[in-house]
Amino acid sequence: MAQANGAGEEELTVGVVVAETGRLAGLGEPLAFAMSLLRPKLRRVTRGGRARAVRLVGRDSRSSADGARRAVRELVEDERARIVLTLAGTEVLPAVADACEAAGVPCVSSTFPWQVYYYGRGATDRAPFRWTYHFCWGLDDIADTFADLWELAGGPGRTVGCLWNDGPQGAWSRHDERGFLPVARARGHHLVDPGGYREPAAGFDGHFAAFRESGAEIVTSAATGADLGLFRAQATEHGVSPRLITCSRWLAYPPVPTDGRRPPQAGVATLVYWTPDHPYRSSIDGMRAAELAEAYERGTGRQWLQPLGLAYALFEVAAHALAHADDPTDPASVAAALGGTRLETIAGPLDWTSGPVPNIAPVRLAGGQWQPGRRYPYELVVVDGRRLEGLPAGGDLILTG
């Protein structure tokens, strides 16, 4: 339950919906780590010389939409959360945001393409959400980043095979107004989309046939790691040998060799949204991106993760909103502060005042590739940083043929 401080004032509770158990537990790990790291640092916020105590409280989403809704209910009703944070999960993140919208509690989330978050949850250009805010890249940003990589691989006008499912990832990728497809085509590339496959995939015979017939030398995907691995395992026997694969899903986590076999993500090019080399600092304590990655590796013994920077930034945004709200105990006041937020964070500059639509702050992308590493079996190497000032390239794009 929410508690009062020594002056009799109620502590301001920041509720965190995190996948601690279930199939998304790996996705929840960066958020759980950021919360543990910041708990001793984020004990109060100050406005106009007046300090208010803050506490961070987490609830397990259990990696399901129902679990996410239950977690929000417990945070709001039992803990009196003044703001709720979450990231990741195609079903879980929208469930958290929708539950907060229904409850009238401000929410901030990340790592979910903003068009899917915004339009997919029912907002329009004229009717935004009142309580829920998000920072992330868009499907258009993914398309532009991947087109940059395709052009590095062979110049303009590439023929690209699309490995998209029949679920939300595929539907939004091919959306004719707000998806990946129209942006990539506008860049002059020919995209071959044989239609969606059902997850988990049993095979890709139709895709292989279409890619062979079109002469596609590049494949782009939003597949799970398992389906991407199946595609790569079957490709050669079906006469398909892409020179480059770009994939936007399940690529934030380092590939792990199993039984000496190449992991499905090895050599795949993907989005880069945060690394230790990003030139950003925390607005809370001045911590640099490299220091955050080092703290994670030292504390867990594992390789740093891309979502770590965005997870940390969630707490920066929450602290800023609570400190700048006219009344941090009033949901409408906190929501108004979120809508007016412009903040330099460890994940980069976030600005909710300039679009692309209300409730959204964009995140900048670079192009990267999972390549054999020095410290770890595979490391994410920035191969194209043109869209992110101050981020150096760490290597060249490696093609398979």
C-alpha positions in Angstrom: 0.0 0.0 0.0 1.1 3.6 -0.6 2.7 5.1 2.5 3.1 8.6 3.9 6.5 10.2 4.5 7.6 11.8 7.8 5.8 15.1 7.0 2.5 13.2 6.5 2.6 13.5 2.7 1.8 10.4 0.6 4.7 9.0 -1.3 4.5 9.2 -5.1 4.3 5.7 -6.4 5.7 4.8 -9.8 4.2 1.5 -10.9 6.1 -0.8 -13.2 4.5 -3.6 -15.2 7.3 -6.0 -15.9 7.4 -9.5 -17.3 9.1 -11.4 -14.5 7.7 -14.9 -15.5 6.5 -16.5 -18.7 7.7 -16.4 -22.2 8.5 -12.7 -22.1 10.7 -12.9 -19.0 13.8 -12.1 -21.1 12.1 -9.0 -22.4 11.3 -8.0 -18.8 14.9 -8.3 -17.6 16.2 -4.9 -18.7 13.2 -3.1 -17.1 13.7 -5.1 -13.8 17.4 -4.2 -13.8 16.8 -0.5 -14.4 14.2 -0.4 -11.6 16.7 -2.0 -9.2 19.4 0.3 -10.3 17.3 3.4 -9.9 15.4 2.6 -6.7 18.1 4.0 -4.4 18.7 7.0 -6.8 15.1 8.0 -7.4 13.8 8.5 -3.9 12.4 12.0 -4.3 11.5 14.6 -6.9 11.7 18.3 -6.4 9.5 21.2 -7.7 9.9 24.8 -6.7 12.1 23.8 -3.8 9.6 21.3 -2.5 10.7 17.6 -2.4 8.3 14.7 -2.6 9.2 11.1 -1.7 9.1 8.6 -4.6 8.9 4.8 -4.5 9.1 2.3 -7.3 6.8 -0.7 -7.2 6.7 -3.6 -9.7 4.1 -6.1 -10.7 4.5 -9.2 -12.9 2.6 -9.2 -16.1 3.1 -13.0 -16.3 3.7 -12.4 -20.0 0.0 -12.2 -20.8 -2.6 -9.6 -21.6 -4.7 -10.7 -18.7 -1.8 -10.7 -16.3 -0.9 -7.2 -17.5 -4.4 -5.9 -16.8 -4.3 -7.4 -13.4 -0.9 -5.9 -12.7 -2.2 -2.4 -13.6 -5.3 -2.9 -11.4 -3.1 -3.9 -8.4 -0.8 -1.0 -8.9 -3.6 1.5 -9.2 -6.0 0.2 -6.6 -3.6 -1.3 -4.0 -0.5 0.9 -4.5 -2.1 4.1 -5.7 0.4 4.4 -8.5 0.5 8.0 -9.9 2.1 6.8 -13.2 2.7 3.4 -14.7 5.6 2.2 -16.9 6.1 -0.7 -19.2 7.9 -1.9 -22.3 7.8 -4.7 -24.9 5.2 -7.4 -25.7 2.9 -7.3 -28.8 -0.1 -8.2 -26.6 1.1 -7.1 -23.2 2.1 -3.5 -23.8 -1.2 -2.5 -25.5 -3.0 -4.3 -22.6 -1.2 -2.2 -20.0 -1.8 1.1 -22.0 -5.5 0.3 -22.5 -5.9 -0.6 -18.8 -4.3 2.7 -17.8 -6.4 4.6 -20.3 -9.6 3.0 -18.9 -8.5 3.7 -15.3 -7.5 7.3 -16.0 -3.9 6.8 -14.9 -0.9 8.2 -16.9 1.2 5.6 -18.5 4.6 5.7 -20.4 5.8 2.8 -22.6 8.4 2.0 -25.2 9.8 -0.6 -27.7 6.7 -0.9 -29.9 6.4 0.8 -33.3 4.4 4.0 -32.7 1.9 3.5 -35.5 0.8 0.1 -34.0 0.7 1.6 -30.5 -1.3 4.7 -31.6 -3.6 3.7 -34.5 -3.7 0.1 -33.6 -5.2 1.0 -30.2 -7.9 3.2 -31.9 -6.5 6.7 -31.7 -6.8 9.0 -34.7 -5.1 12.2 -35.8 -8.0 14.2 -34.3 -8.7 12.0 -31.3 -5.5 11.1 -29.3 -5.3 9.3 -26.0 -5.7 11.2 -22.8 -3.6 9.2 -20.4 -1.2 7.1 -22.3 2.2 8.2 -23.8 4.9 6.3 -25.7 8.4 6.8 -27.1 9.6 4.7 -30.0 10.6 4.5 -33.6 8.0 4.0 -36.3 7.4 1.5 -39.1 8.6 4.2 -41.5 11.8 4.6 -39.6 12.4 0.8 -39.8 11.8 0.9 -43.5 14.2 3.8 -44.1 16.9 2.2 -41.9 16.6 -1.2 -43.7 16.5 0.6 -47.1 19.8 2.2 -46.1 21.2 -1.2 -45.4 19.9 -2.7 -48.7 21.5 0.1 -50.6 24.8 -0.6 -48.8 24.5 -4.2 -50.0 24.0 -3.4 -53.6 22.8 0.1 -54.5 19.3 1.5 -55.2 16.4 -0.5 -56.6 16.9 -3.8 -54.8 14.5 -6.7 -55.1 13.6 -7.7 -51.5 11.6 -10.8 -50.4 9.2 -10.2 -47.5 9.0 -12.8 -44.8 6.0 -11.5 -42.9 3.4 -13.5 -40.8 -0.4 -13.3 -41.0 -0.5 -11.6 -37.5 -0.1 -8.0 -36.4 3.5 -7.8 -37.4 2.8 -8.8 -41.0 -0.5 -6.8 -41.2 1.2 -3.6 -40.1 4.3 -4.2 -42.1 2.2 -4.3 -45.3 -0.3 -1.6 -44.3 -0.8 0.6 -47.4 -0.8 4.0 -45.6 1.1 3.6 -42.3 3.2 0.5 -42.8 6.7 -0.5 -43.8 5.8 -1.5 -47.4 4.9 1.9 -48.9 8.0 3.6 -47.4 10.3 1.0 -48.8 8.7 1.1 -52.2 8.9 4.9 -52.2 12.7 4.5 -51.9 12.7 2.6 -55.2 12.8 -1.0 -54.0 10.7 -3.8 -55.3 9.2 -5.8 -52.5 8.0 -9.4 -53.1 5.3 -10.3 -50.5 3.9 -13.9 -51.1 1.5 -13.4 -48.2 1.5 -14.2 -44.5 2.5 -17.4 -42.8 1.0 -18.8 -39.6 3.2 -18.8 -36.5 4.9 -21.0 -35.6 5.8 -21.7 -39.2 6.0 -25.3 -40.5 7.7 -24.3 -43.8 8.1 -21.6 -46.4 7.6 -23.3 -49.7 5.5 -20.5 -51.2 8.0 -17.9 -50.1 11.0 -19.8 -51.5 9.2 -20.1 -54.8 8.4 -16.4 -55.0 11.9 -15.4 -54.0 13.5 -17.6 -56.6 11.2 -16.4 -59.3 11.8 -12.8 -58.5 15.5 -13.1 -58.1 15.4 -11.6 -54.6 18.9 -11.4 -53.1 17.7 -9.7 -49.9 15.1 -10.9 -47.4 13.4 -8.6 -44.9 11.4 -10.1 -42.0 9.6 -9.5 -38.7 9.9 -13.2 -37.8 10.5 -14.8 -34.4 13.9 -16.3 -33.8 12.5 -19.8 -34.2 10.8 -19.0 -37.6 13.9 -17.1 -38.8 16.0 -20.1 -37.9 13.7 -22.5 -39.8 13.8 -20.2 -42.9 17.6 -20.1 -42.9 17.8 -23.9 -42.4 15.6 -24.6 -45.3 16.7 -21.8 -47.7 19.7 -23.5 -49.3 17.9 -26.7 -50.2 15.2 -24.6 -51.8 17.7 -22.7 -53.9 17.4 -19.4 -52.0 20.7 -17.8 -50.7 20.0 -14.2 -49.7 23.1 -12.0 -49.5 21.5 -10.1 -46.6 18.6 -10.6 -44.2 17.2 -7.7 -42.3 14.9 -8.4 -39.4 13.1 -6.1 -36.9 11.8 -8.6 -34.3 13.6 -10.6 -31.7 16.9 -9.0 -32.7 17.5 -6.9 -29.6 19.0 -9.9 -27.7 22.4 -11.4 -28.4 22.5 -14.6 -30.5 23.6 -17.6 -28.4 25.3 -20.6 -30.2 23.6 -23.9 -29.3 25.5 -27.2 -29.7 28.0 -25.5 -31.9 25.4 -24.4 -34.4 25.0 -21.0 -35.8 22.2 -19.1 -34.1 19.5 -17.8 -36.4 20.3 -14.2 -35.7 24.0 -14.5 -36.7 24.8 -12.2 -39.6 21.3 -10.7 -39.6 21.1 -6.9 -39.9 18.7 -5.1 -37.7 17.7 -1.9 -35.9 20.1 -0.1 -33.5 18.2 2.1 -31.1 20.7 2.0 -28.1 24.2 0.9 -27.5 27.0 1.8 -25.0 28.4 4.0 -27.8 25.3 6.3 -27.9 26.4 9.8 -26.9 23.7 10.3 -24.2 23.5 10.8 -20.5 20.9 10.2 -17.8 18.9 13.2 -16.7 18.7 11.7 -13.2 22.4 11.3 -12.3 24.5 12.0 -15.5 25.3 8.3 -16.1 26.5 7.7 -19.6 25.3 5.0 -21.9 28.6 3.1 -21.6 28.4 3.2 -17.8 24.8 1.8 -17.8 25.9 -1.1 -20.0 28.9 -1.7 -17.8 26.7 -1.7 -14.7 24.4 -4.3 -16.3 27.3 -6.6 -17.3 28.9 -6.3 -13.9 25.7 -6.8 -12.0 24.3 -9.7 -14.1 27.4 -11.3 -15.7 25.6 -11.1 -19.0 26.0 -9.1 -22.3 24.4 -5.7 -22.4 21.0 -5.4 -24.1 19.5 -2.8 -26.4 16.2 -2.3 -24.4 18.3 -1.4 -21.3 18.6 2.2 -22.4 14.9 2.6 -23.1 14.0 0.9 -19.9 16.1 3.4 -17.9 14.7 6.3 -19.9 11.1 5.3 -18.8 12.1 6.2 -15.2 13.7 9.5 -16.4 10.4 10.5 -18.1 8.4 9.5 -15.0 10.6 11.5 -12.7 10.4 14.5 -15.0 6.6 14.4 -15.2 6.2 14.1 -11.5 8.6 16.9 -10.9 7.0 19.2 -13.4 3.3 18.5 -12.8 1.5 21.3 -11.0 0.1 18.6 -8.6 1.8 15.2 -8.9 -1.0 13.5 -7.0 -3.5 14.6 -9.7 -3.6 12.3 -12.8 -4.6 15.0 -15.1 -1.7 17.2 -14.0 0.8 14.4 -14.5 -0.7 13.6 -17.9 -0.4 17.3 -18.9 3.3 17.3 -17.8 3.9 14.2 -20.0 2.4 15.8 -23.0 4.7 18.8 -22.6 7.9 16.9 -21.9 11.1 17.6 -23.8 13.9 15.8 -22.2 17.5 14.7 -22.9 17.7 11.1 -21.6 20.2 8.2 -21.7 18.1 6.9 -24.7 18.4 10.2 -26.5 16.3 13.4 -26.8 12.6 12.7 -26.3 10.0 15.4 -27.3 6.2 14.9 -27.0 5.5 18.5 -28.1 6.3 18.1 -31.8 4.6 14.8 -33.0 4.5 12.9 -35.2 1.1 12.6 -33.5 0.0 13.4 -30.0 1.1 11.0 -27.3 4.3 10.0 -29.2 8.0 10.9 -29.0 10.2 9.5 -31.7 13.4 7.5 -31.1 16.2 7.7 -33.6 17.5 4.6 -35.4 20.8 3.4 -36.9 21.6 0.2 -38.8 23.4 -2.7 -37.3 24.4 -6.3 -37.7 25.1 -9.3 -35.4 28.7 -10.2 -36.2 31.3 -12.5 -34.5 32.6 -10.6 -31.5 35.7 -10.2 -29.4 34.2 -10.3 -25.9 31.1 -12.3 -26.8 30.3 -14.9 -29.5 28.2 -12.3 -31.3 28.1 -8.5 -30.9 25.8 -5.9 -32.4 28.0 -3.7 -34.7 26.8 -0.4 -36.0 27.3 -0.5 -39.7 25.4 2.6 -40.7 25.0 5.5 -38.3 24.1 8.3 -40.7 20.7 8.9 -39.1 22.1 9.3 -35.6 24.6 12.1 -35.0 27.5 11.2 -32.7 27.2 7.5 -33.1 30.2 6.0 -34.8 30.1 3.0 -37.1 31.9 0.0 -35.6 32.4 -2.0 -38.8 31.3 -2.7 -42.3 28.2 -4.6 -43.4 29.1 -8.2 -44.1 27.3 -10.0 -46.9 26.9 -13.7 -47.3 27.8 -13.8 -51.0 
